[in-house]
Amino acid sequence: MSKTVEQAEAALAAANAAYLNELERDCIQRENCSSQQRDHEYYQQSLRDAIYQCKRELEEAKHRPLISTEVDNGSL
């Protein structure tokens, strides 16, 4: 499923906000036991992975119109 640039930008903004929210919450709850801390670290890694994926999709969405425009114009 391809995303538009606007959809990709919105997904990236949401992923960044979720990650920052988790970091803020983690700072407030620093008194966690080690098992809870591992859970937080795992969750934070999944949020970083989501940010990376959103950045990739945004770059793909930005470059996709160039390719389709070239095909439409017969330049490929």
N, CA, C, O and CB atoms as a CASP TS submission, in Angstrom:
PFRMAT TS
TARGET T0000
AUTHOR 0000-0000-0000
METHOD Language model
MODEL 1
PARENT N/A
ATOM      1  N   MET     1       0.852  -1.182   0.000  1.00  0.00           N
ATOM      2  CA  MET     1       0.000   0.000   0.000  1.00  0.00           C
ATOM      3  C   MET     1       0.890   1.235   0.000  1.00  0.00           C
ATOM      4  O   MET     1       1.751   1.396   0.865  1.00  0.00           O
ATOM      5  CB  MET     1      -0.965   0.004   1.226  1.00  0.00           C
ATOM      6  N   SER     2       0.674   2.091  -0.969  1.00  0.00           N
ATOM      7  CA  SER     2       1.488   3.292  -1.049  1.00  0.00           C
ATOM      8  C   SER     2       0.790   4.440  -0.323  1.00  0.00           C
ATOM      9  O   SER     2      -0.437   4.542  -0.293  1.00  0.00           O
ATOM     10  CB  SER     2       1.766   3.665  -2.520  1.00  0.00           C
ATOM     11  N   LYS     3       1.608   5.275   0.244  1.00  0.00           N
ATOM     12  CA  LYS     3       1.101   6.430   0.983  1.00  0.00           C
ATOM     13  C   LYS     3       1.409   7.699   0.212  1.00  0.00           C
ATOM     14  O   LYS     3       2.388   7.765  -0.531  1.00  0.00           O
ATOM     15  CB  LYS     3       1.711   6.495   2.402  1.00  0.00           C
ATOM     16  N   THR     4       0.570   8.700   0.395  1.00  0.00           N
ATOM     17  CA  THR     4       0.876  10.007  -0.150  1.00  0.00           C
ATOM     18  C   THR     4       1.898  10.662   0.775  1.00  0.00           C
ATOM     19  O   THR     4       2.115  10.210   1.900  1.00  0.00           O
ATOM     20  CB  THR     4      -0.416  10.886  -0.300  1.00  0.00           C
ATOM     21  N   VAL     5       2.510  11.715   0.292  1.00  0.00           N
ATOM     22  CA  VAL     5       3.480  12.447   1.112  1.00  0.00           C
ATOM     23  C   VAL     5       2.801  12.956   2.386  1.00  0.00           C
ATOM     24  O   VAL     5       3.379  12.881   3.471  1.00  0.00           O
ATOM     25  CB  VAL     5       4.098  13.632   0.312  1.00  0.00           C
ATOM     26  N   GLU     6       1.583  13.469   2.256  1.00  0.00           N
ATOM     27  CA  GLU     6       0.872  14.003   3.423  1.00  0.00           C
ATOM     28  C   GLU     6       0.593  12.910   4.445  1.00  0.00           C
ATOM     29  O   GLU     6       0.748  13.128   5.647  1.00  0.00           O
ATOM     30  CB  GLU     6      -0.443  14.663   2.994  1.00  0.00           C
ATOM     31  N   GLN     7       0.180  11.726   3.968  1.00  0.00           N
ATOM     32  CA  GLN     7      -0.086  10.609   4.882  1.00  0.00           C
ATOM     33  C   GLN     7       1.206  10.162   5.565  1.00  0.00           C
ATOM     34  O   GLN     7       1.211   9.879   6.763  1.00  0.00           O
ATOM     35  CB  GLN     7      -0.728   9.423   4.121  1.00  0.00           C
ATOM     36  N   ALA     8       2.288  10.099   4.810  1.00  0.00           N
ATOM     37  CA  ALA     8       3.568   9.681   5.366  1.00  0.00           C
ATOM     38  C   ALA     8       4.080  10.692   6.391  1.00  0.00           C
ATOM     39  O   ALA     8       4.614  10.312   7.432  1.00  0.00           O
ATOM     40  CB  ALA     8       4.595   9.496   4.249  1.00  0.00           C
ATOM     41  N   GLU     9       3.913  11.981   6.090  1.00  0.00           N
ATOM     42  CA  GLU     9       4.332  13.016   7.046  1.00  0.00           C
ATOM     43  C   GLU     9       3.509  12.930   8.330  1.00  0.00           C
ATOM     44  O   GLU     9       4.052  13.074   9.426  1.00  0.00           O
ATOM     45  CB  GLU     9       4.192  14.422   6.420  1.00  0.00           C
ATOM     46  N   ALA    10       2.215  12.698   8.201  1.00  0.00           N
ATOM     47  CA  ALA    10       1.356  12.579   9.385  1.00  0.00           C
ATOM     48  C   ALA    10       1.729  11.350  10.204  1.00  0.00           C
ATOM     49  O   ALA    10       1.748  11.409  11.433  1.00  0.00           O
ATOM     50  CB  ALA    10      -0.124  12.509   8.974  1.00  0.00           C
ATOM     51  N   ALA    11       2.025  10.240   9.538  1.00  0.00           N
ATOM     52  CA  ALA    11       2.426   9.019  10.249  1.00  0.00           C
ATOM     53  C   ALA    11       3.747   9.231  10.982  1.00  0.00           C
ATOM     54  O   ALA    11       3.913   8.770  12.111  1.00  0.00           O
ATOM     55  CB  ALA    11       2.548   7.835   9.266  1.00  0.00           C
ATOM     56  N   LEU    12       4.681   9.924  10.347  1.00  0.00           N
ATOM     57  CA  LEU    12       5.969  10.218  10.982  1.00  0.00           C
ATOM     58  C   LEU    12       5.782  11.120  12.197  1.00  0.00           C
ATOM     59  O   LEU    12       6.387  10.880  13.242  1.00  0.00           O
ATOM     60  CB  LEU    12       6.927  10.877   9.976  1.00  0.00           C
ATOM     61  N   ALA    13       4.964  12.141  12.073  1.00  0.00           N
ATOM     62  CA  ALA    13       4.703  13.045  13.204  1.00  0.00           C
ATOM     63  C   ALA    13       4.067  12.282  14.362  1.00  0.00           C
ATOM     64  O   ALA    13       4.419  12.508  15.520  1.00  0.00           O
ATOM     65  CB  ALA    13       3.786  14.214  12.769  1.00  0.00           C
ATOM     66  N   ALA    14       3.141  11.389  14.060  1.00  0.00           N
ATOM     67  CA  ALA    14       2.489  10.596  15.109  1.00  0.00           C
ATOM     68  C   ALA    14       3.482   9.650  15.774  1.00  0.00           C
ATOM     69  O   ALA    14       3.452   9.480  16.993  1.00  0.00           O
ATOM     70  CB  ALA    14       1.310   9.798  14.528  1.00  0.00           C
ATOM     71  N   ALA    15       4.359   9.036  14.989  1.00  0.00           N
ATOM     72  CA  ALA    15       5.359   8.124  15.547  1.00  0.00           C
ATOM     73  C   ALA    15       6.341   8.878  16.441  1.00  0.00           C
ATOM     74  O   ALA    15       6.696   8.397  17.517  1.00  0.00           O
ATOM     75  CB  ALA    15       6.117   7.400  14.418  1.00  0.00           C
ATOM     76  N   ASN    16       6.776  10.045  16.005  1.00  0.00           N
ATOM     77  CA  ASN    16       7.674  10.866  16.831  1.00  0.00           C
ATOM     78  C   ASN    16       6.990  11.297  18.125  1.00  0.00           C
ATOM     79  O   ASN    16       7.607  11.271  19.190  1.00  0.00           O
ATOM     80  CB  ASN    16       8.143  12.104  16.048  1.00  0.00           C
ATOM     81  N   ALA    17       5.737  11.689  18.042  1.00  0.00           N
ATOM     82  CA  ALA    17       5.000  12.118  19.237  1.00  0.00           C
ATOM     83  C   ALA    17       4.836  10.966  20.217  1.00  0.00           C
ATOM     84  O   ALA    17       4.980  11.154  21.426  1.00  0.00           O
ATOM     85  CB  ALA    17       3.623  12.677  18.850  1.00  0.00           C
ATOM     86  N   ALA    18       4.538   9.781  19.709  1.00  0.00           N
ATOM     87  CA  ALA    18       4.386   8.612  20.580  1.00  0.00           C
ATOM     88  C   ALA    18       5.699   8.294  21.291  1.00  0.00           C
ATOM     89  O   ALA    18       5.704   7.967  22.478  1.00  0.00           O
ATOM     90  CB  ALA    18       3.914   7.390  19.768  1.00  0.00           C
ATOM     91  N   TYR    19       6.804   8.390  20.567  1.00  0.00           N
ATOM     92  CA  TYR    19       8.115   8.114  21.166  1.00  0.00           C
ATOM     93  C   TYR    19       8.461   9.145  22.235  1.00  0.00           C
ATOM     94  O   TYR    19       8.907   8.785  23.325  1.00  0.00           O
ATOM     95  CB  TYR    19       9.205   8.095  20.084  1.00  0.00           C
ATOM     96  N   LEU    20       8.260  10.409  21.933  1.00  0.00           N
ATOM     97  CA  LEU    20       8.562  11.458  22.913  1.00  0.00           C
ATOM     98  C   LEU    20       7.667  11.341  24.143  1.00  0.00           C
ATOM     99  O   LEU    20       8.119  11.567  25.265  1.00  0.00           O
ATOM    100  CB  LEU    20       8.400  12.845  22.278  1.00  0.00           C
ATOM    101  N   ASN    21       6.403  10.989  23.934  1.00  0.00           N
ATOM    102  CA  ASN    21       5.489  10.785  25.044  1.00  0.00           C
ATOM    103  C   ASN    21       5.964   9.642  25.936  1.00  0.00           C
ATOM    104  O   ASN    21       5.909   9.744  27.161  1.00  0.00           O
ATOM    105  CB  ASN    21       4.080  10.506  24.528  1.00  0.00           C
ATOM    106  N   GLU    22       6.428   8.563  25.327  1.00  0.00           N
ATOM    107  CA  GLU    22       6.939   7.419  26.093  1.00  0.00           C
ATOM    108  C   GLU    22       8.190   7.800  26.869  1.00  0.00           C
ATOM    109  O   GLU    22       8.337   7.404  28.025  1.00  0.00           O
ATOM    110  CB  GLU    22       7.240   6.236  25.162  1.00  0.00           C
ATOM    111  N   LEU    23       9.090   8.556  26.262  1.00  0.00           N
ATOM    112  CA  LEU    23      10.301   8.981  26.970  1.00  0.00           C
ATOM    113  C   LEU    23       9.956   9.861  28.165  1.00  0.00           C
ATOM    114  O   LEU    23      10.550   9.723  29.234  1.00  0.00           O
ATOM    115  CB  LEU    23      11.242   9.731  26.020  1.00  0.00           C
ATOM    116  N   GLU    24       9.003  10.760  27.984  1.00  0.00           N
ATOM    117  CA  GLU    24       8.579  11.623  29.088  1.00  0.00           C
ATOM    118  C   GLU    24       7.972  10.787  30.216  1.00  0.00           C
ATOM    119  O   GLU    24       8.283  10.988  31.390  1.00  0.00           O
ATOM    120  CB  GLU    24       7.561  12.677  28.595  1.00  0.00           C
ATOM    121  N   ARG    25       7.111   9.857  29.844  1.00  0.00           N
ATOM    122  CA  ARG    25       6.489   8.991  30.848  1.00  0.00           C
ATOM    123  C   ARG    25       7.534   8.152  31.581  1.00  0.00           C
ATOM    124  O   ARG    25       7.435   7.937  32.789  1.00  0.00           O
ATOM    125  CB  ARG    25       5.450   8.076  30.191  1.00  0.00           C
ATOM    126  N   ASP    26       8.530   7.684  30.842  1.00  0.00           N
ATOM    127  CA  ASP    26       9.590   6.877  31.443  1.00  0.00           C
ATOM    128  C   ASP    26      10.414   7.698  32.429  1.00  0.00           C
ATOM    129  O   ASP    26      10.826   7.186  33.470  1.00  0.00           O
ATOM    130  CB  ASP    26      10.499   6.297  30.358  1.00  0.00           C
ATOM    131  N   CYS    27      10.653   8.956  32.112  1.00  0.00           N
ATOM    132  CA  CYS    27      11.408   9.822  33.027  1.00  0.00           C
ATOM    133  C   CYS    27      10.654  10.027  34.339  1.00  0.00           C
ATOM    134  O   CYS    27      11.256  10.084  35.410  1.00  0.00           O
ATOM    135  CB  CYS    27      11.692  11.181  32.367  1.00  0.00           C
ATOM    136  N   ILE    28       9.345  10.135  34.241  1.00  0.00           N
ATOM    137  CA  ILE    28       8.526  10.330  35.437  1.00  0.00           C
ATOM    138  C   ILE    28       8.524   9.074  36.303  1.00  0.00           C
ATOM    139  O   ILE    28       8.495   9.158  37.531  1.00  0.00           O
ATOM    140  CB  ILE    28       7.087  10.707  35.049  1.00  0.00           C
ATOM    141  N   GLN    29       8.554   7.909  35.657  1.00  0.00           N
ATOM    142  CA  GLN    29       8.450   6.643  36.383  1.00  0.00           C
ATOM    143  C   GLN    29       9.807   5.961  36.531  1.00  0.00           C
ATOM    144  O   GLN    29       9.900   4.751  36.326  1.00  0.00           O
ATOM    145  CB  GLN    29       7.478   5.709  35.671  1.00  0.00           C
ATOM    146  N   ARG    30      10.826   6.671  36.867  1.00  0.00           N
ATOM    147  CA  ARG    30      12.175   6.117  36.972  1.00  0.00           C
ATOM    148  C   ARG    30      12.332   5.066  38.074  1.00  0.00           C
ATOM    149  O   ARG    30      13.342   4.362  38.100  1.00  0.00           O
ATOM    150  CB  ARG    30      13.147   7.228  37.213  1.00  0.00           C
ATOM    151  N   GLU    31      11.394   4.946  38.950  1.00  0.00           N
ATOM    152  CA  GLU    31      11.506   4.009  40.062  1.00  0.00           C
ATOM    153  C   GLU    31      11.074   2.592  39.676  1.00  0.00           C
ATOM    154  O   GLU    31      10.772   1.790  40.561  1.00  0.00           O
ATOM    155  CB  GLU    31      10.675   4.498  41.233  1.00  0.00           C
ATOM    156  N   ASN    32      11.035   2.268  38.407  1.00  0.00           N
ATOM    157  CA  ASN    32      10.611   0.952  37.948  1.00  0.00           C
ATOM    158  C   ASN    32      11.574  -0.140  38.375  1.00  0.00           C
ATOM    159  O   ASN    32      12.772   0.100  38.524  1.00  0.00           O
ATOM    160  CB  ASN    32      10.468   0.947  36.447  1.00  0.00           C
ATOM    161  N   CYS    33      11.046  -1.339  38.572  1.00  0.00           N
ATOM    162  CA  CYS    33      11.924  -2.474  38.799  1.00  0.00           C
ATOM    163  C   CYS    33      12.570  -2.856  37.474  1.00  0.00           C
ATOM    164  O   CYS    33      12.169  -2.346  36.428  1.00  0.00           O
ATOM    165  CB  CYS    33      11.145  -3.674  39.413  1.00  0.00           C
ATOM    166  N   SER    34      13.548  -3.729  37.494  1.00  0.00           N
ATOM    167  CA  SER    34      14.310  -4.040  36.286  1.00  0.00           C
ATOM    168  C   SER    34      13.456  -4.695  35.205  1.00  0.00           C
ATOM    169  O   SER    34      13.679  -4.439  34.022  1.00  0.00           O
ATOM    170  CB  SER    34      15.471  -4.943  36.629  1.00  0.00           C
ATOM    171  N   SER    35      12.490  -5.529  35.569  1.00  0.00           N
ATOM    172  CA  SER    35      11.660  -6.155  34.530  1.00  0.00           C
ATOM    173  C   SER    35      10.787  -5.110  33.838  1.00  0.00           C
ATOM    174  O   SER    35      10.582  -5.174  32.625  1.00  0.00           O
ATOM    175  CB  SER    35      10.777  -7.269  35.139  1.00  0.00           C
ATOM    176  N   GLN    36      10.274  -4.151  34.605  1.00  0.00           N
ATOM    177  CA  GLN    36       9.494  -3.089  33.989  1.00  0.00           C
ATOM    178  C   GLN    36      10.382  -2.223  33.101  1.00  0.00           C
ATOM    179  O   GLN    36       9.955  -1.766  32.041  1.00  0.00           O
ATOM    180  CB  GLN    36       8.810  -2.231  35.061  1.00  0.00           C
ATOM    181  N   GLN    37      11.602  -2.005  33.535  1.00  0.00           N
ATOM    182  CA  GLN    37      12.539  -1.199  32.745  1.00  0.00           C
ATOM    183  C   GLN    37      12.821  -1.880  31.411  1.00  0.00           C
ATOM    184  O   GLN    37      12.873  -1.218  30.375  1.00  0.00           O
ATOM    185  CB  GLN    37      13.858  -0.971  33.523  1.00  0.00           C
ATOM    186  N   ARG    38      13.005  -3.210  31.432  1.00  0.00           N
ATOM    187  CA  ARG    38      13.231  -3.934  30.177  1.00  0.00           C
ATOM    188  C   ARG    38      12.027  -3.801  29.258  1.00  0.00           C
ATOM    189  O   ARG    38      12.184  -3.637  28.048  1.00  0.00           O
ATOM    190  CB  ARG    38      13.527  -5.418  30.452  1.00  0.00           C
ATOM    191  N   ASP    39      10.827  -3.871  29.824  1.00  0.00           N
ATOM    192  CA  ASP    39       9.616  -3.699  29.025  1.00  0.00           C
ATOM    193  C   ASP    39       9.583  -2.314  28.379  1.00  0.00           C
ATOM    194  O   ASP    39       9.228  -2.172  27.209  1.00  0.00           O
ATOM    195  CB  ASP    39       8.364  -3.910  29.894  1.00  0.00           C
ATOM    196  N   HIS    40       9.958  -1.294  29.156  1.00  0.00           N
ATOM    197  CA  HIS    40       9.989   0.068  28.625  1.00  0.00           C
ATOM    198  C   HIS    40      11.011   0.189  27.500  1.00  0.00           C
ATOM    199  O   HIS    40      10.747   0.822  26.478  1.00  0.00           O
ATOM    200  CB  HIS    40      10.310   1.073  29.740  1.00  0.00           C
ATOM    201  N   GLU    41      12.170  -0.418  27.692  1.00  0.00           N
ATOM    202  CA  GLU    41      13.212  -0.353  26.670  1.00  0.00           C
ATOM    203  C   GLU    41      12.771  -1.066  25.394  1.00  0.00           C
ATOM    204  O   GLU    41      13.041  -0.590  24.291  1.00  0.00           O
ATOM    205  CB  GLU    41      14.516  -0.968  27.195  1.00  0.00           C
ATOM    206  N   TYR    42      12.098  -2.198  25.540  1.00  0.00           N
ATOM    207  CA  TYR    42      11.585  -2.922  24.376  1.00  0.00           C
ATOM    208  C   TYR    42      10.545  -2.072  23.647  1.00  0.00           C
ATOM    209  O   TYR    42      10.561  -1.978  22.420  1.00  0.00           O
ATOM    210  CB  TYR    42      10.971  -4.280  24.801  1.00  0.00           C
ATOM    211  N   TYR    43       9.652  -1.461  24.404  1.00  0.00           N
ATOM    212  CA  TYR    43       8.620  -0.619  23.811  1.00  0.00           C
ATOM    213  C   TYR    43       9.236   0.588  23.106  1.00  0.00           C
ATOM    214  O   TYR    43       8.824   0.944  22.003  1.00  0.00           O
ATOM    215  CB  TYR    43       7.628  -0.156  24.883  1.00  0.00           C
ATOM    216  N   GLN    44      10.224   1.216  23.745  1.00  0.00           N
ATOM    217  CA  GLN    44      10.889   2.368  23.142  1.00  0.00           C
ATOM    218  C   GLN    44      11.588   1.970  21.841  1.00  0.00           C
ATOM    219  O   GLN    44      11.594   2.739  20.880  1.00  0.00           O
ATOM    220  CB  GLN    44      11.901   2.979  24.126  1.00  0.00           C
ATOM    221  N   GLN    45      12.178   0.772  21.808  1.00  0.00           N
ATOM    222  CA  GLN    45      12.823   0.308  20.577  1.00  0.00           C
ATOM    223  C   GLN    45      11.779   0.115  19.483  1.00  0.00           C
ATOM    224  O   GLN    45      12.029   0.444  18.323  1.00  0.00           O
ATOM    225  CB  GLN    45      13.596  -1.012  20.823  1.00  0.00           C
ATOM    226  N   SER    46      10.619  -0.411  19.840  1.00  0.00           N
ATOM    227  CA  SER    46       9.571  -0.591  18.828  1.00  0.00           C
ATOM    228  C   SER    46       9.095   0.764  18.301  1.00  0.00           C
ATOM    229  O   SER    46       8.755   0.886  17.125  1.00  0.00           O
ATOM    230  CB  SER    46       8.378  -1.384  19.415  1.00  0.00           C
ATOM    231  N   LEU    47       9.070   1.777  19.165  1.00  0.00           N
ATOM    232  CA  LEU    47       8.692   3.124  18.718  1.00  0.00           C
ATOM    233  C   LEU    47       9.761   3.711  17.790  1.00  0.00           C
ATOM    234  O   LEU    47       9.436   4.367  16.800  1.00  0.00           O
ATOM    235  CB  LEU    47       8.475   4.054  19.934  1.00  0.00           C
ATOM    236  N   ARG    48      11.037   3.471  18.113  1.00  0.00           N
ATOM    237  CA  ARG    48      12.118   3.939  17.229  1.00  0.00           C
ATOM    238  C   ARG    48      12.034   3.233  15.868  1.00  0.00           C
ATOM    239  O   ARG    48      12.264   3.846  14.826  1.00  0.00           O
ATOM    240  CB  ARG    48      13.513   3.686  17.885  1.00  0.00           C
ATOM    241  N   ASP    49      11.702   1.940  15.896  1.00  0.00           N
ATOM    242  CA  ASP    49      11.529   1.199  14.648  1.00  0.00           C
ATOM    243  C   ASP    49      10.391   1.781  13.818  1.00  0.00           C
ATOM    244  O   ASP    49      10.492   1.875  12.594  1.00  0.00           O
ATOM    245  CB  ASP    49      11.265  -0.282  14.937  1.00  0.00           C
ATOM    246  N   ALA    50       9.303   2.172  14.489  1.00  0.00           N
ATOM    247  CA  ALA    50       8.159   2.763  13.786  1.00  0.00           C
ATOM    248  C   ALA    50       8.554   4.098  13.156  1.00  0.00           C
ATOM    249  O   ALA    50       8.138   4.401  12.038  1.00  0.00           O
ATOM    250  CB  ALA    50       6.965   2.958  14.752  1.00  0.00           C
ATOM    251  N   ILE    51       9.347   4.892  13.860  1.00  0.00           N
ATOM    252  CA  ILE    51       9.827   6.170  13.315  1.00  0.00           C
ATOM    253  C   ILE    51      10.667   5.916  12.065  1.00  0.00           C
ATOM    254  O   ILE    51      10.496   6.591  11.050  1.00  0.00           O
ATOM    255  CB  ILE    51      10.657   6.949  14.378  1.00  0.00           C
ATOM    256  N   TYR    52      11.568   4.949  12.142  1.00  0.00           N
ATOM    257  CA  TYR    52      12.417   4.619  10.999  1.00  0.00           C
ATOM    258  C   TYR    52      11.565   4.199   9.800  1.00  0.00           C
ATOM    259  O   TYR    52      11.806   4.638   8.676  1.00  0.00           O
ATOM    260  CB  TYR    52      13.410   3.497  11.370  1.00  0.00           C
ATOM    261  N   GLN    53      10.572   3.349  10.047  1.00  0.00           N
ATOM    262  CA  GLN    53       9.687   2.885   8.976  1.00  0.00           C
ATOM    263  C   GLN    53       8.926   4.065   8.357  1.00  0.00           C
ATOM    264  O   GLN    53       8.800   4.155   7.136  1.00  0.00           O
ATOM    265  CB  GLN    53       8.691   1.827   9.517  1.00  0.00           C
ATOM    266  N   CYS    54       8.428   4.958   9.198  1.00  0.00           N
ATOM    267  CA  CYS    54       7.706   6.137   8.693  1.00  0.00           C
ATOM    268  C   CYS    54       8.615   7.019   7.851  1.00  0.00           C
ATOM    269  O   CYS    54       8.185   7.544   6.824  1.00  0.00           O
ATOM    270  CB  CYS    54       7.125   6.952   9.857  1.00  0.00           C
ATOM    271  N   LYS    55       9.863   7.189   8.269  1.00  0.00           N
ATOM    272  CA  LYS    55      10.812   7.994   7.492  1.00  0.00           C
ATOM    273  C   LYS    55      11.056   7.366   6.127  1.00  0.00           C
ATOM    274  O   LYS    55      11.117   8.068   5.118  1.00  0.00           O
ATOM    275  CB  LYS    55      12.144   8.147   8.251  1.00  0.00           C
ATOM    276  N   ARG    56      11.198   6.029   6.096  1.00  0.00           N
ATOM    277  CA  ARG    56      11.381   5.331   4.820  1.00  0.00           C
ATOM    278  C   ARG    56      10.179   5.525   3.911  1.00  0.00           C
ATOM    279  O   ARG    56      10.331   5.808   2.722  1.00  0.00           O
ATOM    280  CB  ARG    56      11.620   3.838   5.054  1.00  0.00           C
ATOM    281  N   GLU    57       8.983   5.373   4.472  1.00  0.00           N
ATOM    282  CA  GLU    57       7.766   5.527   3.678  1.00  0.00           C
ATOM    283  C   GLU    57       7.602   6.961   3.176  1.00  0.00           C
ATOM    284  O   GLU    57       7.113   7.181   2.068  1.00  0.00           O
ATOM    285  CB  GLU    57       6.546   5.119   4.501  1.00  0.00           C
ATOM    286  N   LEU    58       8.008   7.931   3.988  1.00  0.00           N
ATOM    287  CA  LEU    58       7.943   9.323   3.560  1.00  0.00           C
ATOM    288  C   LEU    58       8.877   9.561   2.380  1.00  0.00           C
ATOM    289  O   LEU    58       8.494  10.205   1.403  1.00  0.00           O
ATOM    290  CB  LEU    58       8.298  10.263   4.723  1.00  0.00           C
ATOM    291  N   GLU    59      10.089   9.051   2.464  1.00  0.00           N
ATOM    292  CA  GLU    59      11.033   9.206   1.355  1.00  0.00           C
ATOM    293  C   GLU    59      10.504   8.530   0.095  1.00  0.00           C
ATOM    294  O   GLU    59      10.620   9.081  -1.000  1.00  0.00           O
ATOM    295  CB  GLU    59      12.405   8.625   1.730  1.00  0.00           C
ATOM    296  N   GLU    60       9.925   7.341   0.241  1.00  0.00           N
ATOM    297  CA  GLU    60       9.348   6.652  -0.921  1.00  0.00           C
ATOM    298  C   GLU    60       8.204   7.464  -1.515  1.00  0.00           C
ATOM    299  O   GLU    60       8.085   7.575  -2.735  1.00  0.00           O
ATOM    300  CB  GLU    60       8.850   5.247  -0.528  1.00  0.00           C
ATOM    301  N   ALA    61       7.365   8.029  -0.655  1.00  0.00           N
ATOM    302  CA  ALA    61       6.231   8.827  -1.139  1.00  0.00           C
ATOM    303  C   ALA    61       6.709  10.085  -1.850  1.00  0.00           C
ATOM    304  O   ALA    61       6.107  10.505  -2.839  1.00  0.00           O
ATOM    305  CB  ALA    61       5.304   9.205   0.023  1.00  0.00           C
ATOM    306  N   LYS    62       7.782  10.687  -1.358  1.00  0.00           N
ATOM    307  CA  LYS    62       8.315  11.896  -1.990  1.00  0.00           C
ATOM    308  C   LYS    62       8.871  11.600  -3.374  1.00  0.00           C
ATOM    309  O   LYS    62       8.773  12.435  -4.272  1.00  0.00           O
ATOM    310  CB  LYS    62       9.401  12.518  -1.116  1.00  0.00           C
ATOM    311  N   HIS    63       9.451  10.428  -3.554  1.00  0.00           N
ATOM    312  CA  HIS    63      10.078  10.098  -4.831  1.00  0.00           C
ATOM    313  C   HIS    63       9.104   9.452  -5.811  1.00  0.00           C
ATOM    314  O   HIS    63       9.354   9.455  -7.016  1.00  0.00           O
ATOM    315  CB  HIS    63      11.252   9.177  -4.605  1.00  0.00           C
ATOM    316  N   ARG    64       8.024   8.913  -5.326  1.00  0.00           N
ATOM    317  CA  ARG    64       7.064   8.223  -6.191  1.00  0.00           C
ATOM    318  C   ARG    64       6.484   9.138  -7.269  1.00  0.00           C
ATOM    319  O   ARG    64       6.408   8.708  -8.420  1.00  0.00           O
ATOM    320  CB  ARG    64       5.938   7.647  -5.355  1.00  0.00           C
ATOM    321  N   PRO    65       6.072  10.367  -6.972  1.00  0.00           N
ATOM    322  CA  PRO    65       5.510  11.222  -8.031  1.00  0.00           C
ATOM    323  C   PRO    65       6.485  11.477  -9.169  1.00  0.00           C
ATOM    324  O   PRO    65       6.065  11.609 -10.318  1.00  0.00           O
ATOM    325  CB  PRO    65       5.074  12.545  -7.448  1.00  0.00           C
ATOM    326  N   LEU    66       7.770  11.547  -8.873  1.00  0.00           N
ATOM    327  CA  LEU    66       8.756  11.764  -9.920  1.00  0.00           C
ATOM    328  C   LEU    66       8.743  10.608 -10.907  1.00  0.00           C
ATOM    329  O   LEU    66       8.807  10.829 -12.117  1.00  0.00           O
ATOM    330  CB  LEU    66      10.153  11.936  -9.319  1.00  0.00           C
ATOM    331  N   ILE    67       8.664   9.416 -10.425  1.00  0.00           N
ATOM    332  CA  ILE    67       8.674   8.242 -11.294  1.00  0.00           C
ATOM    333  C   ILE    67       7.401   8.197 -12.138  1.00  0.00           C
ATOM    334  O   ILE    67       7.469   8.000 -13.351  1.00  0.00           O
ATOM    335  CB  ILE    67       8.814   6.950 -10.460  1.00  0.00           C
ATOM    336  N   SER    68       6.236   8.380 -11.501  1.00  0.00           N
ATOM    337  CA  SER    68       4.988   8.321 -12.260  1.00  0.00           C
ATOM    338  C   SER    68       4.890   9.462 -13.263  1.00  0.00           C
ATOM    339  O   SER    68       4.309   9.270 -14.331  1.00  0.00           O
ATOM    340  CB  SER    68       3.793   8.358 -11.317  1.00  0.00           C
ATOM    341  N   THR    69       5.426  10.626 -12.972  1.00  0.00           N
ATOM    342  CA  THR    69       5.417  11.753 -13.900  1.00  0.00           C
ATOM    343  C   THR    69       6.289  11.429 -15.114  1.00  0.00           C
ATOM    344  O   THR    69       5.914  11.746 -16.243  1.00  0.00           O
ATOM    345  CB  THR    69       5.913  13.046 -13.201  1.00  0.00           C
ATOM    346  N   GLU    70       7.436  10.808 -14.896  1.00  0.00           N
ATOM    347  CA  GLU    70       8.313  10.445 -16.002  1.00  0.00           C
ATOM    348  C   GLU    70       7.637   9.434 -16.912  1.00  0.00           C
ATOM    349  O   GLU    70       7.755   9.525 -18.133  1.00  0.00           O
ATOM    350  CB  GLU    70       9.637   9.883 -15.480  1.00  0.00           C
ATOM    351  N   VAL    71       6.926   8.469 -16.328  1.00  0.00           N
ATOM    352  CA  VAL    71       6.226   7.471 -17.118  1.00  0.00           C
ATOM    353  C   VAL    71       5.121   8.138 -17.918  1.00  0.00           C
ATOM    354  O   VAL    71       4.964   7.853 -19.105  1.00  0.00           O
ATOM    355  CB  VAL    71       5.653   6.361 -16.218  1.00  0.00           C
ATOM    356  N   ASP    72       4.346   9.026 -17.289  1.00  0.00           N
ATOM    357  CA  ASP    72       3.263   9.719 -17.957  1.00  0.00           C
ATOM    358  C   ASP    72       3.765  10.564 -19.146  1.00  0.00           C
ATOM    359  O   ASP    72       3.094  10.675 -20.172  1.00  0.00           O
ATOM    360  CB  ASP    72       2.528  10.601 -16.959  1.00  0.00           C
ATOM    361  N   ASN    73       4.949  11.150 -18.980  1.00  0.00           N
ATOM    362  CA  ASN    73       5.497  11.991 -20.039  1.00  0.00           C
ATOM    363  C   ASN    73       6.235  11.187 -21.102  1.00  0.00           C
ATOM    364  O   ASN    73       6.675  11.743 -22.108  1.00  0.00           O
ATOM    365  CB  ASN    73       6.427  13.019 -19.447  1.00  0.00           C
ATOM    366  N   GLY    74       6.370   9.901 -20.887  1.00  0.00           N
ATOM    367  CA  GLY    74       7.072   9.046 -21.841  1.00  0.00           C
ATOM    368  C   GLY    74       8.558   9.198 -21.811  1.00  0.00           C
ATOM    369  O   GLY    74       9.222   8.822 -22.777  1.00  0.00           O
ATOM    370  N   SER    75       9.123   9.734 -20.746  1.00  0.00           N
ATOM    371  CA  SER    75      10.559   9.939 -20.684  1.00  0.00           C
ATOM    372  C   SER    75      11.325   8.716 -20.205  1.00  0.00           C
ATOM    373  O   SER    75      12.556   8.738 -20.192  1.00  0.00           O
ATOM    374  CB  SER    75      10.861  11.090 -19.794  1.00  0.00           C
ATOM    375  N   LEU    76      10.646   7.663 -19.815  1.00  0.00           N
ATOM    376  CA  LEU    76      11.375   6.458 -19.394  1.00  0.00           C
ATOM    377  C   LEU    76      11.547   5.499 -20.521  1.00  0.00           C
ATOM    378  O   LEU    76      12.138   4.434 -20.341  1.00  0.00           O
ATOM    379  CB  LEU    76      10.669   5.770 -18.259  1.00  0.00           C
TER
END
